Amino acid sequence: MTAEPICETTFVQTLLDIAKFPERHRAVANTWADHFGVPPERRDEFILHYLTHTSSTRCWCVSLHKDDSVPRPTVARFGRQLQYFDGRLISAVRFDEKRKVPVHAPTASRALTLAHQLIIHGGAQALLTSFSKHARDLALHESQLSIKPLMKLDFLAASEEGRNKRFYGPRNRFYLTCIGATLKKFCQSLDQELLHAVRSVQCPSAQLYNWLARGDRTRRLQALKAQPVLIPVLVIGHALPWPHLADSGILEQCPWKDLQEYCGSCDDDCTRDGAGLVGHAADTGLPLNKVLAWLFSTPISAIRYLGQQRVYDTGSALSRLNAEGLEAGWGDLIAGARLGNRRPSTKAQWRSFYKFRSAIPWSLLRALPDMNALLAGCPTDWADPAWSNITTKLVDLRELFSSLDRAGSRAALNTKNRLNAFVGGLSFRQISNLTDAFHGELEAIRARLEKAIPPEPSDAFTRWPGLMLNTDTITCCETGLHIVELRCADDLDLEHHALGHCIDTYDYHAFSGNCRLLSIRSGATPLASVELALRAHGHEHKTGQSGKWTPRHLHVVQI
């Protein structure tokens, strides 16, 4: 008997609470309720939650004292992250709604209490710039929290793709602006010399800042200046290389006894502390270049060369870690520095080199002691147009390894292992001849099979599911070029005869769902072929998110 009056009272109270907000604010909330199609019975709840959540930025910064002459302990909130600078080191923690963290800036004593209560509970990634993936994640999370009642009903509302970009685009930019403004105030409390040092190497990372602050300040700043890319890579990355005794797999004894403790117990020991090793080397005055040369098993001239390169040209440590993964980051740098008269020096040359090396199949790259033997007879100028054809040939080598993988037999596995060792000592010319012979043999095998077992006429026209929706052709208005999706083996065969490459062998990959194939054409004339595939980002492999595909995962394998 009392249920209806209570519901009526709650409904009226909700309307009264909504009426407290400005009319323009309410209009925006109604717009998003219409956009997401909120059910009528949940509309008022959604609007009130949105209005309440968006009435504050949930970003604030509180300095614990006002002496500008020294680094000031400071507490800051960035959405669901609390960040604390204790006057020396920066720490951070993520929290949920169960934690009572003020929406607006608290008093200094309350902020300090919060820091002491929360910071000890976890080690989140602290921010030094809003131009980072972590800052974008925080902004996205705030946008999602503003429509939290809806997300319980429709999980697709959490996606920022498709029509939801209309909501997430401006909301994410707004929260990023708020995070950036608060972060600017937070950074004013830090040690400005150390802050300038991490920014000067284009690596605004709290890990690097803390590394500089922990040890001998002067020597660590000198070490960073001497190796502005390799040092941050080792400090921020999650792995540390260690030399092996030749052909034994046994880890070498370090020439500097003080550094032996960082060796770890086995080859794949990911607990090796790169930050600790280079920090100890810098603090004790060990010859840094010699330590790095031994660590990377490379000539000291290559290490010196990297130290002389501008970060602008090579790319920062963060860009290398993003490209190679947190378990590496130094591979391309060391390989480029060992190329002798082919060493890249300008930004354009380093980019060309990175692009070339990323195209080399992993099986070949792993077998290479260095790249000089591979590049024998190749151009010395990284701007030479011949590199495009060289890259294509090396990518083509991947087909040989893939064919052995598909065979799946012990004999195929043994052949692949022997091939790995064999190609490691070949030059590009020899590898090119090998791939040409491989494709010639494939055509001969196919001809023999078709002679023994004539294919059904319909086999060549059986279509696999397409990538493009409702059409197989897209026309570019600006250029007049057509992008045509290749959907069957006959399409691939025609493309093969028109351009002379091996796309006719890709029908198995396409039927398996491993790739999709496009043809770029002028009128009816094919100009280029494109292979597309879905690839998960490095962090998604670890978090189990690789099954949630979006257009961002679409990767151009080769053109």
C-alpha positions as CSV (number, residue, x, y, z in Angstrom):
1,M,0.0,0.0,0.0
2,T,2.9,2.4,0.6
3,A,4.9,1.5,-2.5
4,E,3.2,3.9,-4.8
5,P,3.6,7.0,-2.6
6,I,7.3,6.2,-2.1
7,C,7.8,5.9,-5.8
8,E,5.9,9.1,-6.4
9,T,8.0,10.9,-3.8
10,T,11.3,9.6,-5.4
11,F,10.1,10.6,-8.8
12,V,9.2,14.1,-7.7
13,Q,12.5,14.5,-5.8
14,T,14.4,13.5,-8.9
15,L,12.6,16.1,-11.0
16,L,13.3,18.7,-8.3
17,D,17.0,17.8,-8.3
18,I,17.2,18.0,-12.1
19,A,15.5,21.5,-12.0
20,K,18.4,22.8,-9.8
21,F,20.8,22.7,-12.8
22,P,21.0,25.4,-15.5
23,E,18.7,25.1,-18.5
24,R,21.5,24.8,-21.0
25,H,23.1,22.0,-18.9
26,R,19.7,20.1,-18.9
27,A,19.4,20.6,-22.6
28,V,22.7,18.9,-23.2
29,A,21.7,16.0,-20.9
30,N,18.5,15.5,-22.9
31,T,20.4,15.5,-26.1
32,W,22.6,12.6,-25.0
33,A,19.5,10.8,-23.6
34,D,18.0,11.0,-27.1
35,H,21.3,10.0,-28.7
36,F,21.7,6.9,-26.7
37,G,18.0,6.0,-26.8
38,V,17.6,5.8,-23.0
39,P,14.3,4.1,-22.0
40,P,11.6,6.5,-20.7
41,E,11.6,4.7,-17.3
42,R,15.3,5.4,-16.9
43,R,15.6,8.8,-18.5
44,D,15.3,10.9,-15.4
45,E,17.8,8.7,-13.6
46,F,20.2,9.0,-16.5
47,I,19.8,12.8,-16.8
48,L,20.3,13.4,-13.0
49,H,23.4,11.3,-13.0
50,Y,24.8,13.0,-16.1
51,L,24.1,16.5,-14.6
52,T,25.7,15.6,-11.3
53,H,28.8,14.0,-12.7
54,T,29.5,16.7,-15.3
55,S,29.0,19.6,-12.8
56,S,32.6,19.0,-11.7
57,T,35.8,18.2,-13.7
58,R,37.1,16.0,-10.9
59,C,40.5,17.4,-11.5
60,W,42.3,19.5,-8.8
61,C,45.8,20.2,-7.4
62,V,46.7,21.2,-3.9
63,S,50.2,22.3,-2.8
64,L,51.0,21.5,0.8
65,H,53.1,24.6,1.4
66,K,53.7,27.9,-0.4
67,D,57.5,28.2,-0.6
68,D,58.3,28.5,-4.3
69,S,62.1,28.4,-3.8
70,V,62.1,24.6,-3.3
71,P,60.1,21.6,-4.7
72,R,56.8,21.6,-2.9
73,P,54.9,18.5,-1.8
74,T,51.7,18.4,-3.9
75,V,48.6,16.3,-4.3
76,A,46.6,16.2,-7.5
77,R,43.5,14.4,-8.7
78,F,43.0,13.4,-12.4
79,G,39.7,11.8,-12.7
80,R,40.0,8.4,-11.0
81,Q,43.7,8.8,-10.3
82,L,45.4,10.5,-7.3
83,Q,49.0,11.7,-7.7
84,Y,51.4,12.7,-5.0
85,F,54.8,14.5,-5.1
86,D,56.5,14.2,-1.7
87,G,59.2,16.8,-2.5
88,R,61.4,14.2,-4.1
89,L,59.5,11.4,-5.9
90,I,56.2,11.1,-7.8
91,S,53.7,8.3,-7.0
92,A,50.1,7.6,-8.1
93,V,47.2,5.3,-7.4
94,R,44.0,4.5,-9.2
95,F,40.8,4.4,-7.0
96,D,37.2,3.5,-7.4
97,E,33.9,5.0,-6.2
98,K,34.2,3.2,-2.9
99,R,37.1,5.6,-1.9
100,K,35.8,8.9,-0.6
101,V,37.9,11.3,-2.6
102,P,36.7,15.0,-2.8
103,V,35.3,16.1,-6.1
104,H,36.6,19.6,-5.5
105,A,40.0,20.7,-4.2
106,P,40.2,19.9,-0.4
107,T,42.3,21.6,2.3
108,A,46.0,20.9,2.4
109,S,45.7,18.7,5.5
110,R,42.8,16.7,4.0
111,A,44.8,16.3,0.7
112,L,47.9,15.0,2.7
113,T,45.7,12.5,4.6
114,L,44.3,11.3,1.3
115,A,47.8,10.8,-0.1
116,H,49.0,8.8,2.9
117,Q,45.8,6.7,2.8
118,L,45.7,5.8,-0.9
119,I,49.2,6.0,-2.3
120,I,50.4,3.0,-0.3
121,H,47.7,0.8,-1.8
122,G,49.0,0.7,-5.3
123,G,51.5,1.9,-8.0
124,A,49.6,3.4,-10.9
125,Q,51.4,5.1,-13.8
126,A,52.0,8.8,-12.8
127,L,51.4,11.5,-15.4
128,L,53.8,14.2,-16.5
129,T,51.9,15.0,-19.8
130,S,48.4,14.9,-21.0
131,F,49.7,13.8,-24.5
132,S,49.8,10.1,-23.5
133,K,47.7,7.0,-23.8
134,H,47.3,6.9,-20.0
135,A,45.9,10.4,-19.9
136,R,43.5,9.5,-22.8
137,D,42.4,6.4,-20.8
138,L,41.6,8.5,-17.8
139,A,39.6,11.0,-19.9
140,L,37.7,8.1,-21.6
141,H,36.9,6.6,-18.2
142,E,35.5,9.9,-17.0
143,S,33.3,10.1,-20.1
144,Q,32.0,6.6,-19.5
145,L,31.3,7.3,-15.8
146,S,29.1,10.3,-16.9
147,I,26.7,7.8,-18.5
148,K,27.2,5.0,-16.0
149,P,23.4,4.2,-15.6
150,L,23.1,3.6,-19.3
151,M,26.1,1.2,-19.4
152,K,24.3,-1.2,-17.1
153,L,21.6,-1.5,-19.8
154,D,23.7,-1.3,-23.0
155,F,27.3,-2.4,-22.9
156,L,27.8,-0.9,-26.5
157,A,27.5,2.5,-25.0
158,A,31.0,2.1,-23.6
159,S,32.4,2.0,-27.1
160,E,33.7,5.2,-28.5
161,E,33.5,4.0,-32.1
162,G,30.8,4.6,-34.7
163,R,28.0,7.0,-33.9
164,N,29.2,7.2,-30.3
165,K,32.1,9.4,-31.4
166,R,29.6,12.3,-31.4
167,F,29.5,11.9,-27.6
168,Y,33.0,10.7,-26.7
169,G,34.9,13.0,-29.1
170,P,34.1,16.3,-27.3
171,R,33.8,14.8,-23.8
172,N,37.2,13.2,-24.1
173,R,38.8,16.4,-25.3
174,F,37.2,18.3,-22.5
175,Y,38.6,16.0,-19.8
176,L,42.0,16.0,-21.5
177,T,42.0,19.8,-21.3
178,C,41.1,19.6,-17.6
179,I,43.8,17.0,-17.0
180,G,46.4,19.1,-18.9
181,A,45.6,22.3,-16.9
182,T,45.8,20.5,-13.6
183,L,49.0,18.8,-14.6
184,K,50.6,22.1,-15.6
185,K,49.9,23.3,-12.0
186,F,51.3,20.0,-10.6
187,C,54.5,20.3,-12.6
188,Q,55.2,23.7,-11.2
189,S,55.8,22.1,-7.8
190,L,58.4,19.6,-9.2
191,D,62.2,20.1,-9.3
192,Q,62.5,22.2,-12.5
193,E,66.0,21.0,-13.4
194,L,64.9,17.4,-13.4
195,L,61.6,18.2,-15.2
196,H,63.6,20.0,-17.9
197,A,65.9,17.1,-18.3
198,V,63.1,14.5,-18.9
199,R,61.4,16.9,-21.3
200,S,64.7,17.7,-23.2
201,V,64.9,14.0,-24.2
202,Q,61.2,14.0,-25.3
203,C,60.5,11.5,-22.5
204,P,58.1,13.1,-20.0
205,S,57.9,10.0,-17.8
206,A,57.5,9.9,-14.0
207,Q,59.7,6.8,-14.0
208,L,62.6,8.7,-15.6
209,Y,62.1,11.7,-13.3
210,N,62.1,9.4,-10.2
211,W,65.3,7.6,-11.5
212,L,67.1,11.0,-11.7
213,A,65.9,12.0,-8.3
214,R,66.8,8.7,-6.5
215,G,70.6,8.5,-6.9
216,D,73.6,10.8,-7.5
217,R,71.7,13.6,-9.2
218,T,74.7,15.1,-11.0
219,R,76.0,11.9,-12.4
220,R,72.6,10.6,-13.5
221,L,71.9,13.9,-15.4
222,Q,75.3,13.5,-17.1
223,A,74.4,9.9,-18.0
224,L,71.1,11.0,-19.5
225,K,72.8,13.7,-21.5
226,A,75.4,11.2,-22.8
227,Q,72.8,8.6,-23.9
228,P,69.4,10.4,-24.2
229,V,67.6,7.4,-25.8
230,L,69.3,4.2,-24.5
231,I,69.2,5.3,-20.8
232,P,65.4,6.0,-20.8
233,V,64.7,2.8,-22.7
234,L,66.4,0.8,-20.0
235,V,64.8,2.8,-17.2
236,I,61.2,2.6,-18.5
237,G,61.3,-0.7,-20.2
238,H,60.5,-4.1,-18.5
239,A,63.5,-6.1,-19.7
240,L,67.2,-6.0,-19.7
241,P,69.5,-7.8,-22.2
242,W,72.4,-9.8,-20.9
243,P,75.3,-11.3,-23.1
244,H,75.7,-15.1,-23.5
245,L,78.7,-17.3,-23.9
246,A,79.1,-18.3,-27.6
247,D,76.8,-21.2,-28.7
248,S,76.1,-22.2,-25.1
249,G,73.2,-20.1,-23.9
250,I,75.0,-19.6,-20.6
251,L,74.9,-16.0,-19.3
252,E,78.2,-14.2,-19.2
253,Q,79.9,-13.1,-16.0
254,C,79.8,-9.3,-15.8
255,P,83.2,-7.6,-16.0
256,W,82.1,-5.2,-13.2
257,K,81.4,-7.2,-10.1
258,D,79.0,-4.6,-8.7
259,L,76.6,-5.1,-11.6
260,Q,76.5,-8.9,-11.5
261,E,73.6,-8.8,-9.0
262,Y,71.4,-7.5,-11.9
263,C,72.0,-10.6,-14.0
264,G,69.0,-12.6,-13.0
265,S,68.7,-16.4,-12.9
266,C,67.9,-17.3,-16.6
267,D,67.8,-15.9,-20.1
268,D,64.2,-14.8,-20.1
269,D,64.3,-13.4,-16.5
270,C,62.0,-10.4,-16.9
271,T,62.8,-9.3,-13.3
272,R,66.1,-7.8,-14.3
273,D,66.3,-4.2,-13.2
274,G,67.5,-2.0,-16.0
275,A,66.9,1.1,-14.1
276,G,68.9,-0.2,-11.2
277,L,71.8,-1.4,-13.3
278,V,72.3,1.9,-15.2
279,G,71.6,3.9,-12.0
280,H,74.3,1.9,-10.2
281,A,76.7,2.3,-13.1
282,A,76.2,6.1,-13.1
283,D,76.3,6.5,-9.3
284,T,79.6,4.6,-9.0
285,G,81.2,6.3,-12.0
286,L,81.6,3.2,-14.2
287,P,82.4,3.9,-17.9
288,L,78.9,4.1,-19.1
289,N,79.6,3.5,-22.8
290,K,81.7,0.5,-22.1
291,V,78.9,-0.9,-19.8
292,L,76.3,-0.4,-22.5
293,A,78.5,-1.9,-25.2
294,W,79.1,-5.0,-23.1
295,L,75.4,-5.2,-22.2
296,F,74.2,-5.0,-25.8
297,S,77.1,-7.1,-27.2
298,T,77.9,-4.4,-29.7
299,P,81.0,-2.3,-30.6
300,I,81.6,0.7,-28.4
301,S,81.7,2.8,-31.5
302,A,78.0,2.0,-32.1
303,I,77.1,3.2,-28.5
304,R,79.1,6.4,-29.0
305,Y,77.3,7.0,-32.3
306,L,73.9,6.7,-30.6
307,G,75.0,9.2,-27.9
308,Q,75.9,11.7,-30.6
309,Q,72.6,11.4,-32.4
310,R,69.8,13.9,-31.7
311,V,66.6,12.6,-30.1
312,Y,64.7,14.4,-32.8
313,D,66.3,12.2,-35.4
314,T,66.3,8.8,-33.8
315,G,63.0,9.2,-32.0
316,S,62.5,9.2,-28.3
317,A,62.7,6.3,-25.9
318,L,58.9,6.3,-25.6
319,S,58.5,6.1,-29.4
320,R,60.9,3.1,-29.6
321,L,59.2,1.3,-26.7
322,N,55.9,1.9,-28.3
323,A,57.2,0.5,-31.6
324,E,59.1,-2.6,-30.2
325,G,57.3,-3.2,-26.9
326,L,58.3,-2.7,-23.3
327,E,60.4,-5.8,-23.4
328,A,62.7,-4.3,-26.0
329,G,63.1,-0.8,-27.5
330,W,66.8,-1.0,-28.2
331,G,66.9,-3.5,-31.1
332,D,66.4,-1.0,-34.0
333,L,68.7,1.6,-32.5
334,I,71.6,-0.9,-32.0
335,A,71.1,-2.4,-35.4
336,G,71.1,1.0,-37.1
337,A,74.2,2.1,-35.2
338,R,76.1,-1.0,-36.4
339,L,75.6,-0.4,-40.1
340,G,78.9,1.4,-40.8
341,N,78.6,3.7,-43.8
342,R,74.9,2.9,-44.0
343,R,74.2,4.4,-40.5
344,P,71.1,6.5,-40.6
345,S,71.8,10.1,-39.3
346,T,68.8,12.3,-40.2
347,K,65.2,11.9,-39.1
348,A,64.1,10.8,-42.6
349,Q,66.9,8.2,-42.8
350,W,66.1,6.7,-39.4
351,R,62.4,6.5,-40.4
352,S,63.3,4.7,-43.6
353,F,65.5,2.3,-41.7
354,Y,62.8,1.6,-39.0
355,K,60.3,0.9,-41.8
356,F,62.7,-1.4,-43.6
357,R,63.6,-3.4,-40.5
358,S,60.0,-3.8,-39.4
359,A,59.3,-5.5,-42.7
360,I,61.9,-8.2,-42.2
361,P,60.3,-11.5,-41.1
362,W,60.9,-12.3,-37.5
363,S,62.4,-15.6,-38.4
364,L,65.1,-13.9,-40.4
365,L,65.6,-11.0,-38.0
366,R,66.2,-13.4,-35.1
367,A,68.9,-15.3,-37.1
368,L,70.8,-12.2,-38.1
369,P,74.0,-11.6,-36.0
370,D,74.0,-8.1,-37.6
371,M,72.5,-6.6,-40.8
372,N,75.7,-5.8,-42.7
373,A,75.9,-9.2,-44.4
374,L,72.2,-9.0,-45.4
375,L,72.7,-5.5,-46.9
376,A,75.8,-6.4,-48.9
377,G,75.3,-4.9,-52.4
378,C,72.3,-2.8,-51.3
379,P,72.2,1.1,-51.7
380,T,74.0,3.1,-49.0
381,D,71.5,5.9,-49.2
382,W,68.2,5.2,-47.3
383,A,66.4,7.6,-49.6
384,D,67.1,5.4,-52.6
385,P,63.8,4.2,-54.2
386,A,65.3,0.7,-54.5
387,W,64.6,0.1,-50.8
388,S,60.9,-0.3,-51.6
389,N,61.5,-3.3,-53.8
390,I,64.0,-4.7,-51.3
391,T,61.4,-4.5,-48.5
392,T,58.8,-6.2,-50.7
393,K,61.2,-9.1,-51.4
394,L,61.9,-9.6,-47.7
395,V,58.2,-9.5,-46.8
396,D,57.7,-12.1,-49.5
397,L,60.1,-14.4,-47.6
398,R,57.4,-14.7,-44.9
399,E,55.4,-16.8,-47.3
400,L,58.1,-19.5,-47.3
401,F,58.0,-19.7,-43.5
402,S,54.2,-19.6,-43.4
403,S,54.0,-22.6,-45.9
404,L,56.2,-24.6,-43.6
405,D,54.1,-23.7,-40.6
406,R,50.9,-24.8,-42.4
407,A,52.5,-28.2,-43.2
408,G,52.6,-28.9,-39.5
409,S,54.7,-32.1,-39.8
410,R,57.9,-32.9,-38.0
411,A,59.8,-32.8,-41.3
412,A,58.5,-29.3,-42.0
413,L,59.5,-28.1,-38.6
414,N,63.0,-29.5,-39.0
415,T,63.2,-27.8,-42.4
416,K,62.1,-24.5,-40.9
417,N,64.8,-24.7,-38.2
418,R,67.5,-25.4,-40.8
419,L,66.1,-22.6,-43.0
420,N,66.3,-20.2,-40.0
421,A,70.0,-20.9,-39.6
422,F,70.6,-20.9,-43.4
423,V,69.0,-17.5,-44.2
424,G,70.8,-15.7,-41.4
425,G,74.1,-15.8,-43.4
426,L,72.6,-14.8,-46.8
427,S,72.8,-11.5,-48.5
428,F,69.7,-9.8,-49.9
429,R,70.6,-11.0,-53.5
430,Q,70.7,-14.6,-52.3
431,I,67.4,-14.3,-50.4
432,S,65.8,-12.7,-53.5
433,N,66.9,-15.7,-55.6
434,L,65.6,-18.1,-52.8
435,T,62.1,-16.5,-52.8
436,D,61.9,-16.5,-56.6
437,A,62.8,-20.2,-56.6
438,F,60.2,-20.8,-53.9
439,H,57.4,-19.2,-55.9
440,G,58.5,-20.9,-59.1
441,E,58.3,-24.3,-57.3
442,L,54.9,-23.4,-55.9
443,E,53.6,-22.8,-59.4
444,A,55.1,-26.1,-60.6
445,I,53.4,-27.9,-57.6
446,R,50.1,-26.3,-58.4
447,A,50.3,-27.2,-62.0
448,R,51.1,-30.9,-61.2
449,L,48.2,-31.0,-58.7
450,E,45.7,-29.4,-61.2
451,K,46.8,-31.9,-63.8
452,A,46.4,-34.9,-61.4
453,I,43.2,-33.5,-59.8
454,P,41.4,-31.1,-62.1
455,P,39.7,-28.4,-60.1
456,E,36.0,-27.8,-60.2
457,P,35.1,-24.8,-62.3
458,S,33.2,-23.3,-59.3
459,D,36.2,-23.4,-56.9
460,A,37.8,-20.3,-58.5
461,F,34.6,-18.3,-58.0
462,T,33.8,-19.4,-54.4
463,R,33.8,-16.1,-52.4
464,W,35.0,-15.6,-48.9
465,P,33.2,-13.0,-46.5
466,G,34.1,-9.5,-47.5
467,L,35.5,-6.6,-45.5
468,M,33.5,-3.9,-47.2
469,L,29.8,-3.7,-46.3
470,N,27.2,-3.8,-49.2
471,T,29.8,-3.1,-51.9
472,D,33.1,-4.4,-53.3
473,T,34.2,-1.1,-54.7
474,I,35.0,2.3,-53.3
475,T,35.7,5.3,-55.6
476,C,38.0,8.2,-54.4
477,C,36.4,11.4,-55.6
478,E,39.7,13.4,-55.4
479,T,41.8,11.0,-57.5
480,G,39.3,9.0,-59.4
481,L,41.0,5.7,-58.2
482,H,38.9,2.7,-57.4
483,I,39.5,0.4,-54.4
484,V,38.2,-3.0,-55.3
485,E,38.0,-5.9,-52.8
486,L,39.2,-9.2,-54.1
487,R,36.7,-11.9,-53.0
488,C,37.6,-15.1,-54.8
489,A,40.6,-17.1,-56.2
490,D,39.8,-16.0,-59.7
491,D,40.1,-12.3,-58.6
492,L,43.5,-13.1,-57.2
493,D,44.6,-14.9,-60.3
494,L,43.7,-11.9,-62.5
495,E,45.5,-9.6,-60.1
496,H,48.5,-11.8,-60.3
497,H,48.7,-11.7,-64.1
498,A,48.2,-7.9,-64.2
499,L,50.9,-7.1,-61.6
500,G,53.2,-10.1,-61.7
501,H,53.3,-10.7,-57.9
502,C,52.3,-13.7,-55.8
503,I,48.9,-12.6,-54.7
504,D,47.3,-15.7,-56.4
505,T,48.7,-17.8,-53.6
506,Y,46.8,-15.9,-50.9
507,D,43.4,-17.6,-51.3
508,Y,44.1,-20.0,-48.4
509,H,44.9,-17.0,-46.1
510,A,41.7,-15.2,-47.2
511,F,39.5,-18.3,-46.8
512,S,41.0,-18.8,-43.3
513,G,40.1,-15.3,-42.3
514,N,43.8,-14.3,-41.8
515,C,43.7,-11.4,-44.2
516,R,41.6,-9.4,-46.7
517,L,42.9,-8.2,-50.0
518,L,42.2,-5.1,-52.0
519,S,43.2,-3.8,-55.5
520,I,43.8,-0.1,-56.2
521,R,42.8,0.6,-59.8
522,S,42.7,3.4,-62.4
523,G,39.7,2.5,-64.5
524,A,40.1,-1.3,-65.0
525,T,43.9,-1.3,-64.7
526,P,45.3,-2.6,-61.4
527,L,48.0,-0.3,-59.9
528,A,48.7,-1.9,-56.5
529,S,47.5,-4.7,-54.2
530,V,46.9,-4.3,-50.5
531,E,46.9,-7.0,-47.8
532,L,45.0,-6.1,-44.6
533,A,45.0,-8.0,-41.3
534,L,43.8,-7.6,-37.7
535,R,46.5,-7.2,-35.1
536,A,46.2,-6.7,-31.4
537,H,48.4,-4.1,-29.7
538,G,51.1,-5.3,-27.4
539,H,49.3,-4.4,-24.1
540,E,46.1,-6.2,-25.3
541,H,47.9,-9.6,-25.6
542,K,48.7,-9.3,-21.9
543,T,45.2,-8.1,-20.8
544,G,43.2,-10.6,-22.9
545,Q,41.6,-7.9,-24.9
546,S,42.8,-9.2,-28.3
547,G,39.3,-10.6,-29.2
548,K,37.6,-7.2,-29.1
549,W,38.4,-6.0,-32.6
550,T,37.8,-2.4,-33.7
551,P,38.8,-0.5,-36.9
552,R,41.9,0.6,-35.0
553,H,43.3,-2.9,-35.1
554,L,43.2,-3.0,-38.9
555,H,46.8,-3.2,-40.1
556,V,48.3,-2.8,-43.6
557,V,50.6,-5.8,-43.9
558,Q,52.0,-4.9,-47.3
559,I,51.2,-2.9,-50.5
